[in-house]
């Protein structure tokens, strides 16, 4: 990393610090020459600003100039007093006030020489930084980030497409999910984001805490490549998980991204089976799962993410039945915990569509035909009656009819069905058939 102190040591430049002697460790990313009285709109963080002070005419002129450098995060000001009779005290005071290192350029030194040597120093530092980073290619992600952060002079993070911080060199100043959403929407933010290379359906992103120069961007790209290799090399767990692990069934409709999404959602989990758009894994279900899936959804090809979650110790089929329930619900991201689904719905969800249709027709066929012919709705009456636990009084109140009218309708429906709707077993058969269309 090239710092202000590095430039002081370049042979032939003979730069002399006049202010900010305690700030010489600031990283320098590029050089910018200007004679504008307020260059703020053109400045970037980390720049060495080179000026002949042609904008300075009287005391007070330095304030807006140096303030603009401070707001932009400039590394230092290198100034020549050849046309101003030396460096004005006004400039020195402003640099001290705004904590901008001030370097005096010898009056006999051409700006082209300074520019050439600084550019060469930055290029050499960039190549050295890349080699030092590549030397850590086999290291964990955390080590790679530490090396890159030291070279860039900025904090670095690896973010999962689920909105999770995989690793970082400092606390993330914004929510990871917000960074992912901005990246998906191609919106600019306070962090520089670089995609990690790889063929995973759920991407990883490198986030760097500030704007980057060309050389820094190249180093960030190198980091992204190394993190991608490290991710691909990482082995998945091979043993079943104890404790509160549960089976999760996940489907990415119309795409083969389900396995990658599950691996990312359950980083400590074990993939049990994957058949293209549907995968099963066991792991510890994160409390943020719904938010995580909503965060990654815009980054996937699949139009919908469906998920069924079993309870700890339950068989894999239960998660599959909960997934089937999720498939019948609307929404781009649908998560159904099995514990929230009535047992009879889990049973029906696991039945093939053909079997559900056959059950409905076999049990309810005569009643459905009667309603169609007579333009009645005995099916609805029966359903309300059963959902009121077979109570004529409660059902009549719910339907806003007299209780005798209700009893007549239930009797008529029982005749058509060949069933006694006051008997539990017949009630169960009819109720299950009624729920098959959900």
SULJO-V742432 format. One record per residue. PHI is phi in whole degrees, 0 to 359 (999 if undefined). PSI is psi as a letter, one per 40 degrees, with the letter a starting at -180 (* if undefined). Layout:
PHI	PSI
PHI	PSI
//
This chain:
999	h
273	h
243	i
300	d
298	d
301	d
293	d
297	d
268	e
290	h
294	h
91	e
275	d
57	f
288	i
232	h
287	h
248	e
206	i
72	f
298	d
270	e
242	e
283	e
274	e
296	h
287	i
250	h
253	d
197	i
240	i
221	h
257	h
208	i
234	e
285	i
291	d
218	g
271	e
309	d
292	e
255	e
269	i
229	i
298	i
86	e
279	i
271	h
268	h
249	h
213	i
267	e
62	f
293	e
281	e
272	h
239	d
205	i
305	h
107	d
292	d
287	d
302	d
295	d
294	d
290	d
299	d
297	d
296	d
294	d
298	d
280	e
80	f
300	i
286	d
190	i
246	h
254	h
236	i
250	h
261	f
299	d
256	e
232	e
67	f
105	i
278	h
299	i
299	d
301	d
289	d
299	d
297	d
296	d
294	d
296	d
294	d
262	e
55	f
244	h
302	h
246	h
247	h
274	h
267	h
304	i
294	e
264	e
256	h
286	i
296	d
295	d
293	d
298	d
301	d
299	d
290	d
293	d
298	d
296	d
295	d
295	d
295	d
295	d
294	d
297	d
294	d
296	d
297	d
297	d
294	d
294	d
291	d
296	d
295	e
259	f
302	d
270	e
279	i
297	i
303	d
301	d
292	d
301	d
295	d
298	d
297	d
296	d
298	d
295	d
287	d
278	d
72	f
220	i
292	i
226	i
219	i
249	h
245	h
275	i
299	e
279	e
87	f
250	i
276	h
287	d
197	i
193	i
261	e
198	i
300	h
290	h
285	e
228	i
293	h
301	d
298	d
293	d
297	d
296	d
297	d
296	d
295	d
297	d
272	e
58	f
260	i
285	i
216	a
284	e
254	i
270	h
245	h
233	h
295	i
278	h
292	i
146	i
253	f
285	i
294	d
265	h
285	i
253	i
231	i
269	h
243	h
240	h
282	f
154	i
291	i
239	i
285	i
301	d
295	d
294	d
297	d
295	d
292	d
296	d
296	d
298	d
299	d
300	d
296	d
292	d
295	d
299	d
295	d
296	d
296	d
294	d
279	d
297	h
271	i
282	i
301	i
247	e
247	i
294	i
266	h
274	a
73	b
273	f
296	i
222	i
276	h
237	h
252	h
226	h
233	h
251	h
302	h
76	e
216	i
259	f
268	e
299	d
296	d
296	d
296	d
295	d
300	d
283	d
290	d
241	g
299	d
260	e
272	i
236	h
285	h
267	d
197	i
215	h
232	g
77	b
276	e
232	h
223	i
238	h
213	i
242	h
181	a
270	h
289	h
284	i
297	d
268	e
302	d
297	d
296	d
300	d
293	d
293	d
291	d
278	e
306	d
294	e
272	e
262	i
281	d
295	h
286	d
217	i
244	h
242	i
213	h
242	h
236	h
279	i
275	i
305	h
87	e
280	i
293	i
300	d
300	d
296	d
298	d
296	d
293	d
296	d
297	d
297	d
297	d
299	d
296	d
267	e
254	i
277	i
127	i
282	d
230	h
234	h
242	h
237	h
288	h
301	d
296	d
269	e
252	h
302	i
306	d
293	d
289	d
299	d
298	d
291	d
297	d
280	e
275	h
299	i
302	d
297	d
292	d
297	d
295	d
294	d
298	d
297	d
292	d
296	d
275	d
255	e
313	d
299	d
290	d
296	d
294	d
297	d
300	d
294	d
284	d
266	e
57	f
251	a
220	f
293	d
301	d
295	d
299	d
297	d
296	d
298	d
300	d
291	d
287	e
263	f
60	f
73	f
267	h
300	d
295	d
294	d
295	d
298	d
295	d
294	d
268	e
61	f
231	i
290	i
298	d
293	d
297	d
298	d
298	d
297	d
296	d
296	d
298	d
296	d
296	d
298	d
298	d
295	d
277	e
67	f
222	i
261	h
285	e
260	e
264	h
300	d
296	d
293	d
301	d
298	d
301	d
293	d
295	d
298	d
295	d
296	d
276	e
294	d
275	e
286	*
//
